[in-house]
Amino acid sequence: VPLVFESEPFPPEVYDALWKRGGTVRGRLRFLGREAALTFEVVAVREGVIRGATQVLLSDLGLEPPTVLGGLGAKVQNEMALGFQFLSDRIKD
């Protein structure tokens, strides 16, 4: 089952700035027929490498947090961390 993130459109200068300084990317995450608005904080790691991270609630995606020992042994949080890393071999100046 695919997990799809589609960012809001942004102009080329914002795209270029993400690769140089990082920034914020907003969009919609689709999973199992549900959508959730997400914001990724993006960090420019080094030339040609960016990483982004965010948190999403499992319940926002129609999922129930898993249980351990039928819920008797431990409580599992409703949050899930999502991250990505993009590599580029071409950076425009």
URJOSUL-V290830 format. One record per residue. N is the residue number from 1. NEAR is the number of other ideal C-beta (glycine too) atoms within 10 Angstrom. D_FIRST is the distance of its C-alpha to the first C-alpha in whole Angstrom. Layout:
n | near | d_first
N | NEAR | D_FIRST
N | NEAR | D_FIRST
This chain:
n | near | d_first
1 | 5 | 0
2 | 6 | 4
3 | 11 | 7
4 | 10 | 10
5 | 17 | 13
6 | 10 | 16
7 | 12 | 19
8 | 10 | 23
9 | 8 | 25
10 | 14 | 28
11 | 8 | 31
12 | 8 | 31
13 | 7 | 34
14 | 12 | 31
15 | 14 | 29
16 | 13 | 32
17 | 15 | 32
18 | 18 | 29
19 | 19 | 30
20 | 13 | 33
21 | 11 | 33
22 | 16 | 30
23 | 18 | 29
24 | 12 | 27
25 | 21 | 23
26 | 11 | 22
27 | 17 | 19
28 | 13 | 16
29 | 19 | 13
30 | 15 | 10
31 | 17 | 8
32 | 10 | 7
33 | 8 | 10
34 | 12 | 12
35 | 14 | 14
36 | 16 | 16
37 | 11 | 19
38 | 18 | 19
39 | 13 | 22
40 | 21 | 22
41 | 12 | 25
42 | 21 | 25
43 | 15 | 28
44 | 16 | 30
45 | 13 | 30
46 | 6 | 32
47 | 9 | 33
48 | 13 | 29
49 | 13 | 27
50 | 22 | 26
51 | 15 | 23
52 | 21 | 22
53 | 13 | 21
54 | 17 | 20
55 | 11 | 20
56 | 19 | 17
57 | 13 | 18
58 | 15 | 15
59 | 13 | 17
60 | 17 | 16
61 | 17 | 13
62 | 11 | 13
63 | 15 | 13
64 | 9 | 16
65 | 14 | 18
66 | 8 | 18
67 | 12 | 21
68 | 10 | 24
69 | 7 | 26
70 | 6 | 25
71 | 11 | 26
72 | 8 | 30
73 | 9 | 29
74 | 8 | 28
75 | 10 | 26
76 | 13 | 23
77 | 9 | 22
78 | 13 | 20
79 | 12 | 19
80 | 14 | 17
81 | 8 | 18
82 | 14 | 16
83 | 9 | 18
84 | 13 | 18
85 | 11 | 21
86 | 13 | 22
87 | 8 | 24
88 | 11 | 27
89 | 5 | 30
90 | 6 | 31
91 | 10 | 32
92 | 9 | 35
93 | 4 | 38
